[in-house]
Amino acid sequence: MKRMITLLYVTALTGCIPLCAQRTASVSLDPETKFQKIDGFGGCGMNGQWADVYTQEQVDLLWGPDGMGYNIMRIRINPDESNWKSYVNAVKWAKAHGATVFASPWTPPYRFKVGAEQTWGESSNHGHINTDSIESYAKWLERYRQFMEDQGAAIDILSVQNESDYDPEGYEGCLYTVDEMTRMVTALRQHLSPECKVMAPECFGWDSHKYNRELVKSAAMRNSIDIWGNHIYGVNDMTYVDYVRSLTKRPMWMTEYIFD
């Protein structure tokens, strides 16, 4: 099909009033040719202790058909089980609008880590996943998924770790080597309900540490990771996106970018 597009050119001339010139261009569109599949757009809310951040009015404004029309919601998995209920209502409201919901832990519970700095409860900064705790943590994540389902707020996708390659200052984080991530995804696949998809590695940057290029070398990871999630900070080599997708045949999502 063809569409006529009118382009307005505004030229600022020194000492003169800006001039506006109208030109017409012809563009050919072929709806049968697909270059990229976009699964959708969404948002995530954080505030204070990262709990109860959405009212129903806010959810309707962002995920409702008469609002922004988002179709993806990202939430944080609280390392303290007593606070898992924090997002239940927001997830219910978003899913009532047809949203896909995925959950990311900023940190595993403190007891599952090594070299971490405990802050409050099971929350902690820094450190690595304790490889001796990987099986226990995978079962813990399945318990979280089951809890949300029991509340009528089922999670569609579970991410292994927010920014698995980045050690932040002043807030929760947990580092995973590529080997640790491989072992964690394997354990999660074993214990997580097959109804829930697995996202990994959700790195700080698209390719800032070549993390994805190493992870994708594993045939097990190419078959086990349903969605390759990453953020878009730092140094980014966009060519690896097509490289990873060509090997995995799985979608890749950009799951965080902040405009402060």
N, C-alpha and C positions, 0 to 999 in steps of 0.2 A: 504494500500500500504506500501511497505518497501523502505527505503532509506539507502544507505550506506554512512556513514559520516566518514571522515578522521579527526582524532584529532591529533594536534601537541602539544607535551608536551616539554616545554623549561625548563631545570633544570640548575640553577646557582650553580656551584660547586666552593667552595673557592679555589682560586689559580689556577683554571682551566678555559679553554674556555667553555662557556655554550654548553650543548649538546641538540640536538633536536631529539626526538624519535617519530616515526610514529606508530599510532595504529588505528585499524579499529573497529567501533561499528555499530551495526544494530539497527535501530529505526523503529518501526511500527507506521504508521500514518493512522488514520481513518477519512477521510474528512466528513463523515456523523455525527461525534460526535462534537458538539459545546460546548465549555466551556465559551466563552465570545464573545459578538458581539462588534466589534470596529467600531463606526460610522465614525471615521476619525481622522485626525491630522490637526492642523492649527497653526495660529500665530496672534499676535496683535502688533500694533506699537504705541509707544508714544514718543513724542518729544516736548520740549518747552511748548507751549500752547496746545499741543496735537492736532495740526491741520496740514493738508496737509503733512502727514508723508510719504506717498508713491508716488513714480513716477510709471508710467506704466511699466517701465523696471523692477522696484523692485517687482511689483505685479506679472509680468510674471515670474520672477525668483523664487518666492515663491509658487504661486498658478498655474502657467502654467504647462502643461504636459511635457514640456522640461526642467522644473526647478525642484524644490523640490516636486511639485505635491500635495501641501496642498489642502484640500477640505473644510476647515472651516476657516472663518475669524471672529475675534472679534474686535469690535470697541467701542469707548467711546461715550456716549450720552452727548453732551455739555449742561450744564445748561443754557447757553445763546442761545436763539433761532437764533440770528443773525449769529451764528457760526455752525449751523446744516449742512451747505453745505460742511464743511471741509472734510468729508469722502466720499462725493458723487462719485467722480471719481474713487477712490480706490475700492469702493463697486461695481461699474459698471464693472470695469476691472476684479475683482475677480469673480463676478457672470457670466461673459462671459466665464470663465473657469469652470463653474459649481459649484462654491463654495456655501456652506451654510453660511449665515452671521447672527451673533447674536450681539446685542448691549447691553452694560452694562452702567448704570449711576454710576459714582463715587460719585455723590451727586445729590439730587433733587435741583431745583432752591432754592435759599436762602429763598424766601418768603414762601416755603412749610415746613420749618424746625423750630425747637425750640432749643434754647441753642447752636446755631451755631455761628461761627466766620466768618463774611463776609470777603472775600479776594479781589475779583474784580468782578464787574458785579453781576451776579447771582451765582457765585462760592463761596463756603464756606467750612471751615473745621469744624470737630466735629459736635455735635448736634444729635438730633433724628428727625425722620419724625414727623411732627405735625399731630396728628390723625384727627384734624378738617380739614386738607387739603388733606386727602387721596383721596377723590373723585375727587377733582380738579387736583391732581397730576396724577391720572389714566387717566383723559381726556387729560392732557398735553402730556403724553406718547403716547397716541393714535394719537394725532396731530403730534408728531414727526414721528411716523410710517407712517402716511399718507403723510407727507412731503417727506420722503425718497422714497416712492412708486411713488409719483408724479414726482420725479426727475429721475425715471428709475433705482433706486437703492434700491429696496425693501428689508426690513429686514425680515428674516425668523423666528427669535426667539428674544424675548425681555426679558432680565434679570431684575429682580426687583431692585437689588442693588449689586454693587461690595463690597464684604466683609461686609455683614450686621452685623457681630458680632465683628468688629474690629474698633477701634478708632485711626487712624494713626496720626502721628505728621508730619506737614509740607506739607501735601497735602490733597486733597478732601476726605471726608468720610461722612458716615451717618449711625448711629446705628438704628437697628430695634429689638425690643423685638420679641419673638415668636408670641405674640398676635398681635403686629403691623404688622408683616410680613403676618400673616393670613388675617388680614383686608385688607392689600395692595393687596395681590394676589386675594382676592375676588372681590375687586373693579376693578382690572385690567381685570379680566375675564369678568366683566360686560361691560367695555368700550372699550377694545382692540378688534380689528378686529379678528374674528375667524380664519382668514387665518394665523395669527401670533401666534406662540407657546409661552408659558410662561415658563421661567426658574427661579428657586429659590432654595435655598436661597443664593447660591454662597458665602459660608462662607470662612473665613480665612484659616481654616484647615478642613480636612475631618470630624473630630469629636472633635475638640479642646474644644468646649464648650457644647457638647451634644445637640447642636441646632437642628440638624436633627432628633434626636431621639424624641424630643418634638414635632417638627412640623409634623412629620409623624403620630402622634397619631390622628390627625384630618382627618376624612374621607373626608371632603371637600377639604383638601390640597392634599390628595392622588389622588383625582379625578381632581384637578385643575392645578397642576404643571405638565407640559409635560416633562420637563427635570430637574433633580435634579443636579444643578451645584455646584461645590465646588472647593476650591483651596487646595494645599497640602503643607501647612506650619504648624509649631507648632507641637503639640502632635496629633498623628493620630492613631485612632483605626480602622483599616481596616475592622474589622468584621462587622461594621455597614453598610458597602456598600451593602453587600448581604442582610442584615436585611431590609434596606430601599427598595431595589429593590424587595424583596420578597413580601412586603406589597403593593407597588405601581404598580408593573409590568411596570414601566417606566425606561428609561435609566438614568444613572448617568454619568456626564461628569466631568473630571478634567479640569478646564478651565483656570488655571493659575499656572505656576511655572517658576520662574526667575532664569536663570544662569547669574550672573553678573561677 
